[in-house]
């Protein structure tokens, strides 16, 4: 099981838009969680740990997953469910910042899995089956 589960997941039309969102300090997401968790939430969205696309070879719409710290250096980041519009809609994926991604066809890391080490231009027969994702340190298999 992943050691840490970030709670911030945002969808962006482009990588540039997502990177600007991070540089701006994740505006909007922080206001939605209330003042009690503002400091911890701000720390949770500091680095991109992976991306998933609706098309093959980094095409289509991109879903960006965030983690804390510097990425998957001794820590894993899990997303036990993905947004309903993304469920069973991922066709390529990539782990970033020392992360490999593992795609699962069931929620909560269940069912069949596919490892992307770190990039899968296509998910092959696993395309459009992802329901949960874990980002693990490079060299770690799901």
ABEGO torsion letter per residue (X at the ends): XBABBBABBBBBABAAAAAAAAAAGGBGAAAAAEAAAAAAAAAABABBABBBBABBGGBEBBBBBBBBEAEBBGBBBBBABBBAAABGABABBBBBGGBBBBBBABBGGBEBBBBBOABBABAEAABGABABBBBBBBGBBX
